[in-house]
Amino acid sequence: MLRPHRRTMLLGLILGLAANAAGLATPLVTKWVLDSFSGGIDLARPVAVLACLVVIGAAIGLWQWILMGTLAEQIVLDARTSIVRRYFQARVLDLLKRPTGELVTRVTSDTGLLHAASGSLVGLINAGVGLIGTLILMGVLDLPLLACTLAAVIVVGAVMSRLLPRIGIAQTAAQESVGRLGADLEGSLRAIRTVKASRAETRQSGRIIAAASDAAAHSVRAARVSAVVWTISWSGVQLSVMLILAVGAWRAHLGLLEVSTLVAFLLYVFQLMGPISELTQNLTALQSGMAAAGRINELDAIGLEPSDPPARPAPPSSTAGPVLALQGVTARYGPEAAPAVRGIDLEIPRLGHTAIVGPSGAGKTTVFSLLLRFLEPEHGRILLDGRPYTEWSHSDVRGRLAYVEQETPVLPGTIADNLRFTHPDATDDEVRAVLSAVRLEGIDPALGATDVSGGQRQRIALARALLRTPEVLLLDEATAQVDGLTEAAVQDCIRDRAASGAVVTIAHRLSTVLDADRIVVLEDGRVRAQGTHADLYASDDLYRRLVEALRIGADTSYV
Ligand SMILES: Nc1ncnc2c1ncn2[C@@H]1O[C@H](COP(=O)(O)OP(=O)(O)OP(=O)(O)O)[C@@H](O)[C@H]1O
């Protein structure tokens, strides 16, 4: 994540080192001021140098601070951009396997931790150089005092190296709990009606609060370790100041050390606090940042949809045969899973309404997922205009199909936004035309799409699919009961579309089945029978039972 920002980091490092150098020189110049003062030499020059050092050091420090702050925001933005892009390029089924709320927290919360970590590498090098530089200059001033300082630094370093990794571990655990919190919260809010109707508010909120408490507990553990690390480093510095003061005063008393050297040395000891706290801070930030980066990198496991096929001379596509065809298609949802469909042969003619029926789990939705390329066949092939899917890009295929989902038919936004979702350039007239096609002419397109009834929502989803008359309409009919008006509107639209294009429905309603030009009966992942209602009703046992379950019973007027 840092790699693309190498140049900014290098500049940050150089600025940091320059600020460090100014800081390192200050005690020596102070000693020069003191020596000049006691030696009666002209004070103007050393004081001027000291003032310049302070101003230059401050200016460089300010520049570096702003630079690194901007870098941090850029890294968070880069991470968010790449995750969001990844989500939208991911294979649908891979993405749907993960809880939505958790996917959201990776973008919102995990990336936030990268903020502090982004400057930590530069900070670490800076602090390391500052620490070594300070120690060297201390050695130049007085070796025995340096030995006392080193002893303190080594003790502090040993304790820190044992404690710091625990911060990263606690942070990872905290972020995992935040992910669980996001997933549970999102799921519960989405099903808030069921939660309330089941009087499960307390239970659900309890679960979510438990995840929040877990996150807090882990973060508190991280905070405690950080506090201990800080306290140890500060106390270490303070103890060494006392030790150095004592040893220094004794050596000055013996005449082995000038007072100005002791003052300069003590200034260095105080300056040690800078690099030591910087080291501590940056190591802590690095630990949490690495934990977050690890969780973000896990997202690489989400498979991406293959990029578009290389441009090759397109064989003339045939407009004579069926628009879509499945030839011996077998597909499964995972390497371990049993095939969801096996050896499916199916043709969708250019005109007319094809209804797919079958018991639950027969593979109806899987056929739609294959047609929309959410799932790729393991064996067999799918053809569009007589050309295999592999020769078309995903976008080409989807551009020819319009799809109405069964469950979540509207997107956030107004009704007009929803209608223009596939074709953002649709005119107001086109929007009005599709609204009247689904018998929603009276509705205000500026209304929120979620502020309408369930039946109206289904009609909005259908209207979106009908805008710009798609060649093939794939309609997964809602299983929920809808009002007569909605049912009639859907029926009319299907009939209308079937007169000039192809309509494929996963039919859950008797009226839809009866309306179809041909019906495909799926059972256990295979095509069991195909034909018209009358043929199938007479010849196929399963079809008869399915239709009877749709409450046609033995009413022969339908047969
Ligand atoms: N996302 C998925 N991951 C794993 N297995 C799945 C997934 N979706 C469906 N299956 C399995 O594939 C088989 C066919 O499912 P499919 O959803 O196509 O049936 P369906 O006929 O549409 O059923 P329903 O009418 O209940 O929606 C079932 O055995 C099901 O368990």
The ligand as a Tripos MOL2 file, in Angstrom:
@<TRIPOS>MOLECULE
LIG
   31    33     1     0     0
SMALL
NO_CHARGES

@<TRIPOS>ATOM
      1 N1        -25.3220  -19.6040   -3.5250 N.pl3     1 LIG1
      2 C1        -25.4000  -20.9360   -3.4390 C.ar      1 LIG1
      3 N2        -24.3770  -21.6130   -2.8730 N.ar      1 LIG1
      4 C2        -24.4240  -22.9710   -2.8010 C.ar      1 LIG1
      5 N3        -25.4250  -23.7190   -3.2400 N.ar      1 LIG1
      6 C3        -26.4810  -23.1060   -3.8030 C.ar      1 LIG1
      7 C4        -26.5240  -21.6810   -3.9260 C.ar      1 LIG1
      8 N4        -27.6730  -21.3530   -4.5380 N.ar      1 LIG1
      9 C5        -28.3290  -22.5240   -4.7770 C.ar      1 LIG1
     10 N5        -27.6200  -23.5730   -4.3350 N.ar      1 LIG1
     11 C6        -27.9960  -24.9970   -4.4530 C.3       1 LIG1
     12 O1        -28.2280  -25.2840   -5.8190 O.3       1 LIG1
     13 C7        -29.4030  -26.0660   -5.9980 C.3       1 LIG1
     14 C8        -30.3710  -25.3700   -6.9400 C.3       1 LIG1
     15 O2        -30.7730  -24.1420   -6.3370 O.3       1 LIG1
     16 P1        -31.6470  -23.0340   -7.0720 P.3       1 LIG1
     17 O3        -31.5890  -21.8300   -6.2220 O.co2     1 LIG1
     18 O4        -31.2180  -22.9230   -8.4680 O.co2     1 LIG1
     19 O5        -33.0900  -23.6970   -6.9840 O.3       1 LIG1
     20 P2        -34.4860  -23.0410   -7.3530 P.3       1 LIG1
     21 O6        -35.1340  -24.0310   -8.2640 O.co2     1 LIG1
     22 O7        -34.3220  -21.6800   -7.8520 O.co2     1 LIG1
     23 O8        -35.2160  -23.0780   -5.9450 O.3       1 LIG1
     24 P3        -36.3090  -22.0470   -5.3490 P.3       1 LIG1
     25 O9        -37.5650  -22.2220   -6.1190 O.co2     1 LIG1
     26 O10       -36.4550  -22.5510   -3.9480 O.co2     1 LIG1
     27 O11       -35.7120  -20.6820   -5.4290 O.co2     1 LIG1
     28 C9        -29.9970  -26.2960   -4.6030 C.3       1 LIG1
     29 O12       -29.6280  -27.5910   -4.1990 O.3       1 LIG1
     30 C10       -29.3160  -25.2660   -3.7350 C.3       1 LIG1
     31 O13       -29.0880  -25.7860   -2.4440 O.3       1 LIG1
@<TRIPOS>BOND
     1     1     2 1
     2     2     3 ar
     3     2     7 ar
     4     3     4 ar
     5     4     5 ar
     6     5     6 ar
     7     6     7 ar
     8     6    10 ar
     9     7     8 ar
    10     8     9 ar
    11     9    10 ar
    12    10    11 1
    13    11    12 1
    14    11    30 1
    15    12    13 1
    16    13    14 1
    17    13    28 1
    18    14    15 1
    19    15    16 1
    20    16    17 2
    21    16    18 1
    22    16    19 1
    23    19    20 1
    24    20    21 2
    25    20    22 1
    26    20    23 1
    27    23    24 1
    28    24    25 2
    29    24    26 1
    30    24    27 1
    31    28    29 1
    32    28    30 1
    33    30    31 1
@<TRIPOS>SUBSTRUCTURE
     1 LIG1         1 GROUP 0 **** ****
